[in-house]
Amino acid sequence: MSKADYETPELMEVGSFEAVTQGGADGTVLDASFSSGTPVSDLTFS
């Protein structure tokens, strides 16, 4: 069995850092702390 040749990974630019990371910064639903699709208006804070 021969060893596979190494291919150097490439970095592809998909947009500006600011545009790519703003997905969760604004909107009407949250993701990380609550179930998927939970509307912001349904949250209660102590």
N, C-alpha and C positions, 0 to 999 in steps of 0.2 A: 504494500500500500504506500503510495507516495504522499508526501506532505503537500497540503494545499498552499498555493502562493498567497502571501499577505497582500491585501489591498488597503492602501491608506484611506481612511475615512475622509469624506469631503464635508465641508460646512456650506450649507445652502442658505442663502438669505431669503426669508419668507415675508419680510416686512420689517418695519422699524420696531425696536424693542418696546417702545411705548404703545404702539398699536396692537402688538401681539399680546401684551400682558394686561390690557385693559378690559378683557372679557368679563371679569367678575367685579370690576371696580364700580360699576353703575348698573342699575336695572331694578327689576321688581322681584327677582328670585335669588335665593342664596344656594350655595352648594356644599361647602366644607363641613359646616356644623349641623346642618339639618338635612332631612330627607330630600332627595332630588325633587325639584319642582315646588318646594314649599314657598308660597308667596310671602313676601316681606310683611304684608299686612296681617298675616296669621301668627306672627311671632309675639311672644310675651317676654319681657325682661323684668327681672326683679330689681 
